[in-house]
Amino acid sequence: MKHIKFLLLAFLLVFSACDYNPDQLFDKAKDPVAPVLMIEGASNFIVTEELPDFFYSVLTWNKANFGKGISARYSLQVSDEETFTGTVRSVDLGTDVFLKALSATELYGWAIDDFGIYNEETERKDPATLYFRILAEELISTGTGGEMNALRSVISNVESITSQWDEGDAWDPVELTIRFKVVSGGWDEYAVYGWGESEVYGSWPGTLLEANDAGWYSITVPVNRPVNLIINNNNNGLQFDFLNDPKESLCYEFEIADDNTCTWTEVECPVDEPALYMIGDDFGNWDWASDGVVEMTPVNG
């Protein structure tokens, strides 16, 4: 029994001499562990002309392991290539952040502005895919002024979100009417010039416009498209681009500044008053079975 106690005491002495630290293995991990990226929410979304700004997806990831008590700085990297060998968009997320919500507008902006997806020169029939990954950088204090240096870095797995352009119904152009009224400033004359596949209102300066008694000018937009409208002061040196390919009949108020720049605001179109007739003697005979003469007296019109 004495021998057993002696051996046990010797073992404890050796163990304590080693100054065992339970965090030692974690602190001195040879290789950092990358975060695991996951997508919660939609992994497919529809791109439309008027995309509502709500959150389609949420990216979440676990903490990168650089060792016990070591912080990490995270960045979201976005690419249209799964290998991330081409264009890469990087978004700084901050320190010890583990969630990023993606709005529809943000996804739409990356697809068009950064990667040229769904621009005017690109076919919109095929779905487009954006790829995401998280870059985690180890942060170590330099000990001077609280500054942090990024040393080692790791990259998460790659996840993707696919977008499809919503073609919708094909637009069938119709003849429509655009009206405008000048409420501030103004010129002596107004003409409209239209260009597209052809000169819609004749050669420059186009067609001279005449206002009605209420001051409204009317422009009839033909079926043939595309068409771009330019308002000018009947070839007297002033002009501005107005509408490109309007799709519905609308009314606008013009404000023309001293420097002859124009701003316009969409407003409710005026209601044309119909001609109103009252029927009957002294406007009181509503006996439709009457054999007498029915008089129609114009009241408005």
C-alpha positions as CSV (number, residue, x, y, z in Angstrom):
1,M,0.0,0.0,0.0
2,K,2.9,2.4,0.8
3,H,4.3,1.8,-2.6
4,I,1.0,2.7,-4.3
5,K,0.7,5.9,-2.3
6,F,4.3,6.9,-3.2
7,L,3.7,6.3,-6.9
8,L,0.4,8.3,-6.8
9,L,2.2,11.2,-5.1
10,A,5.0,11.2,-7.6
11,F,2.5,11.3,-10.5
12,L,0.7,14.3,-9.0
13,L,4.0,16.1,-8.6
14,V,5.1,15.5,-12.2
15,F,1.6,16.6,-13.4
16,S,1.7,19.8,-11.5
17,A,5.2,20.6,-12.7
18,C,3.9,20.6,-16.2
19,D,1.7,23.6,-15.4
20,Y,-1.2,22.2,-17.2
21,N,-3.6,24.7,-18.9
22,P,-7.0,23.4,-20.0
23,D,-7.1,26.0,-22.8
24,Q,-3.7,25.2,-24.0
25,L,-4.8,22.9,-26.9
26,F,-7.4,25.4,-28.0
27,D,-5.1,28.4,-27.8
28,K,-2.4,26.8,-29.9
29,A,-4.5,25.1,-32.5
30,K,-2.3,24.5,-35.5
31,D,-4.9,25.3,-38.2
32,P,-7.8,27.7,-37.8
33,V,-11.3,26.4,-38.5
34,A,-13.3,28.2,-41.2
35,P,-16.9,29.2,-40.6
36,V,-19.7,27.2,-42.2
37,L,-22.1,29.4,-44.3
38,M,-25.8,28.6,-44.6
39,I,-28.7,30.4,-46.4
40,E,-32.0,30.8,-44.7
41,G,-35.0,31.9,-46.7
42,A,-35.2,32.1,-50.5
43,S,-32.4,30.7,-52.6
44,N,-34.3,31.7,-55.8
45,F,-35.9,35.0,-56.4
46,I,-37.7,36.8,-59.3
47,V,-36.3,40.1,-60.7
48,T,-38.9,42.6,-61.7
49,E,-38.7,46.2,-63.0
50,E,-40.2,47.4,-59.7
51,L,-38.5,45.2,-57.1
52,P,-39.9,45.6,-53.6
53,D,-37.3,46.2,-51.0
54,F,-37.9,43.4,-48.6
55,F,-35.5,40.7,-47.3
56,Y,-35.3,37.6,-49.6
57,S,-32.6,35.7,-47.7
58,V,-30.5,35.6,-44.6
59,L,-26.9,34.4,-44.6
60,T,-25.7,32.9,-41.3
61,W,-22.4,31.3,-40.3
62,N,-20.7,30.1,-37.1
63,K,-17.7,31.7,-35.6
64,A,-14.3,31.1,-37.1
65,N,-11.9,29.4,-34.7
66,F,-8.5,31.0,-34.5
67,G,-8.1,30.1,-30.8
68,K,-9.7,30.9,-27.5
69,G,-10.6,34.5,-27.1
70,I,-9.4,35.6,-30.5
71,S,-11.7,37.8,-32.5
72,A,-12.2,37.7,-36.2
73,R,-13.2,40.3,-38.8
74,Y,-15.8,39.0,-41.4
75,S,-16.4,40.0,-45.0
76,L,-19.1,38.8,-47.4
77,Q,-17.7,38.0,-50.9
78,V,-20.0,37.9,-53.9
79,S,-19.2,36.6,-57.4
80,D,-21.0,35.4,-60.5
81,E,-18.4,32.6,-60.7
82,E,-18.4,29.7,-58.3
83,T,-14.6,29.7,-58.3
84,F,-14.4,33.4,-57.4
85,T,-11.7,33.8,-60.1
86,G,-13.4,36.7,-61.8
87,T,-15.1,39.8,-60.4
88,V,-15.6,39.6,-56.7
89,R,-17.6,42.1,-54.7
90,S,-16.6,42.4,-51.0
91,V,-18.8,43.8,-48.2
92,D,-17.2,44.5,-44.8
93,L,-19.4,43.0,-42.1
94,G,-17.4,44.0,-39.0
95,T,-16.0,42.1,-36.1
96,D,-17.7,39.0,-34.6
97,V,-20.8,39.3,-36.8
98,F,-22.6,36.1,-37.8
99,L,-25.6,37.2,-39.8
100,K,-26.3,39.2,-43.0
101,A,-29.8,39.8,-44.3
102,L,-30.0,40.3,-48.1
103,S,-32.7,42.6,-49.5
104,A,-34.1,42.3,-52.9
105,T,-32.7,45.7,-53.9
106,E,-29.2,44.6,-52.8
107,L,-29.3,41.4,-54.8
108,Y,-30.7,43.3,-57.8
109,G,-27.9,45.9,-57.5
110,W,-25.2,43.3,-57.4
111,A,-26.6,41.4,-60.4
112,I,-26.8,44.5,-62.6
113,D,-24.3,47.0,-61.4
114,D,-21.4,44.7,-60.4
115,F,-21.8,41.7,-62.7
116,G,-23.8,43.2,-65.7
117,I,-26.5,40.6,-65.4
118,Y,-29.9,41.7,-67.0
119,N,-28.6,44.8,-68.5
120,E,-29.9,46.1,-71.8
121,E,-27.3,44.1,-73.8
122,T,-27.8,40.8,-71.9
123,E,-30.4,38.2,-72.6
124,R,-32.8,37.9,-69.8
125,K,-34.2,34.4,-70.5
126,D,-31.6,32.3,-68.6
127,P,-31.5,32.4,-64.8
128,A,-28.5,34.0,-63.2
129,T,-26.6,32.8,-60.1
130,L,-24.7,34.8,-57.5
131,Y,-22.2,32.9,-55.3
132,F,-21.5,33.9,-51.7
133,R,-18.8,33.0,-49.2
134,I,-17.5,34.4,-45.9
135,L,-13.9,35.6,-45.4
136,A,-12.8,35.5,-41.7
137,E,-9.5,37.3,-40.7
138,E,-7.8,36.7,-37.4
139,L,-7.4,39.9,-35.3
140,I,-4.4,40.3,-33.0
141,S,-3.8,43.4,-30.9
142,T,-0.5,45.1,-31.5
143,G,-0.5,46.5,-28.0
144,T,-0.1,50.1,-29.3
145,G,-3.2,52.2,-29.1
146,G,-5.5,49.2,-29.3
147,E,-4.8,48.7,-33.0
148,M,-5.6,45.3,-34.5
149,N,-3.7,43.4,-37.2
150,A,-5.2,40.8,-39.4
151,L,-2.9,37.7,-39.5
152,R,-4.3,34.4,-40.6
153,S,-7.5,34.1,-42.7
154,V,-10.0,31.4,-43.6
155,I,-12.8,31.1,-46.1
156,S,-16.1,29.4,-45.7
157,N,-17.9,27.1,-48.0
158,V,-19.7,28.6,-51.0
159,E,-23.5,29.0,-51.2
160,S,-25.6,30.4,-54.1
161,I,-28.8,32.3,-54.9
162,T,-30.4,32.1,-58.3
163,S,-32.4,35.0,-59.9
164,Q,-34.8,34.8,-62.8
165,W,-36.0,37.8,-64.7
166,D,-39.8,38.1,-64.8
167,E,-40.6,38.6,-68.4
168,G,-44.3,39.2,-67.7
169,D,-46.8,39.7,-70.6
170,A,-45.4,41.2,-73.8
171,W,-46.2,44.9,-74.1
172,D,-48.4,45.7,-77.0
173,P,-48.1,49.5,-77.6
174,V,-51.2,51.5,-78.2
175,E,-51.8,55.1,-79.2
176,L,-51.9,57.4,-76.2
177,T,-52.0,61.0,-75.2
178,I,-49.5,63.0,-73.1
179,R,-50.7,66.4,-71.8
180,F,-48.7,69.1,-70.1
181,K,-49.3,72.5,-68.6
182,V,-46.7,75.1,-67.7
183,V,-47.3,76.4,-64.2
184,S,-44.0,78.3,-63.6
185,G,-41.8,80.2,-66.1
186,G,-42.3,79.4,-69.7
187,W,-41.6,80.1,-73.3
188,D,-43.6,81.8,-76.1
189,E,-44.0,78.6,-78.1
190,Y,-43.8,74.8,-77.6
191,A,-43.0,72.2,-80.1
192,V,-42.5,68.4,-79.8
193,Y,-40.0,66.4,-81.7
194,G,-40.0,62.7,-81.6
195,W,-37.2,60.3,-82.7
196,G,-36.9,56.5,-82.7
197,E,-37.1,54.3,-85.7
198,S,-38.2,57.5,-87.6
199,E,-39.0,61.2,-87.0
200,V,-42.5,60.9,-85.5
201,Y,-43.6,64.6,-85.7
202,G,-41.6,65.5,-88.8
203,S,-38.1,67.0,-89.0
204,W,-36.7,69.3,-86.4
205,P,-38.2,71.2,-84.5
206,G,-41.2,68.9,-85.0
207,T,-44.9,69.9,-84.5
208,L,-45.9,73.2,-83.0
209,L,-48.3,72.7,-80.1
210,E,-51.4,74.7,-79.3
211,A,-52.8,75.0,-75.7
212,N,-56.5,74.7,-75.0
213,D,-58.4,77.3,-73.0
214,A,-57.2,75.8,-69.8
215,G,-53.6,75.9,-70.8
216,W,-53.1,72.2,-71.5
217,Y,-50.9,71.1,-74.4
218,S,-51.6,67.6,-75.9
219,I,-49.2,65.2,-77.6
220,T,-50.5,62.1,-79.4
221,V,-48.0,59.3,-79.1
222,P,-48.3,56.8,-82.0
223,V,-48.2,53.0,-81.8
224,N,-44.8,52.8,-83.5
225,R,-42.0,52.4,-80.9
226,P,-39.5,53.2,-79.6
227,V,-40.1,56.9,-79.4
228,N,-38.3,59.7,-77.5
229,L,-39.9,63.0,-77.0
230,I,-38.1,66.3,-77.0
231,I,-39.8,69.6,-76.1
232,N,-38.3,72.8,-77.7
233,N,-39.3,76.4,-78.1
234,N,-40.0,75.9,-81.9
235,N,-36.4,76.0,-83.0
236,N,-35.4,79.1,-81.0
237,G,-32.5,77.6,-79.2
238,L,-34.1,76.0,-76.1
239,Q,-35.0,72.3,-75.6
240,F,-35.1,69.4,-73.1
241,D,-35.5,65.7,-73.2
242,F,-39.0,64.7,-72.0
243,L,-40.3,61.1,-72.0
244,N,-38.8,57.9,-73.5
245,D,-41.3,55.4,-74.7
246,P,-44.3,56.3,-72.5
247,K,-46.6,53.4,-71.8
248,E,-49.8,55.2,-70.7
249,S,-51.7,58.4,-71.1
250,L,-50.6,60.8,-68.4
251,C,-50.6,64.5,-67.5
252,Y,-47.7,66.7,-66.2
253,E,-47.1,70.1,-64.9
254,F,-43.9,71.9,-66.1
255,E,-41.8,74.3,-64.1
256,I,-39.3,76.1,-66.2
257,A,-36.5,77.9,-64.3
258,D,-34.7,81.1,-65.2
259,D,-31.9,79.1,-66.8
260,N,-34.6,77.4,-68.9
261,T,-34.1,74.0,-67.3
262,C,-37.4,72.2,-66.8
263,T,-38.7,69.9,-64.1
264,W,-42.1,68.1,-64.5
265,T,-44.4,66.5,-62.0
266,E,-47.1,63.9,-62.8
267,V,-50.5,65.2,-61.8
268,E,-54.1,64.1,-62.2
269,C,-55.5,64.7,-65.6
270,P,-58.3,67.3,-65.8
271,V,-61.8,65.9,-66.4
272,D,-63.4,67.2,-69.5
273,E,-66.9,68.4,-68.7
274,P,-69.5,66.7,-70.9
275,A,-72.3,68.5,-72.6
276,L,-75.4,68.3,-70.3
277,Y,-78.9,68.4,-71.5
278,M,-82.1,68.7,-69.5
279,I,-85.2,67.1,-70.9
280,G,-88.8,68.3,-70.5
281,D,-90.9,71.4,-70.0
282,D,-89.1,73.6,-67.6
283,F,-86.7,70.6,-67.0
284,G,-89.5,68.8,-65.1
285,N,-91.2,66.5,-67.6
286,W,-89.8,63.0,-66.8
287,D,-92.9,61.2,-68.2
288,W,-91.1,59.1,-70.9
289,A,-94.6,57.8,-72.0
290,S,-95.7,61.3,-72.8
291,D,-97.1,61.9,-76.3
292,G,-96.1,65.5,-76.2
293,V,-92.9,67.1,-77.6
294,V,-89.8,66.6,-75.5
295,E,-87.6,69.6,-75.4
296,M,-83.8,69.2,-74.9
297,T,-82.2,72.4,-73.6
298,P,-78.4,72.6,-73.4
299,V,-77.2,73.6,-70.0
300,N,-73.4,73.0,-70.3
301,G,-71.8,72.7,-73.7
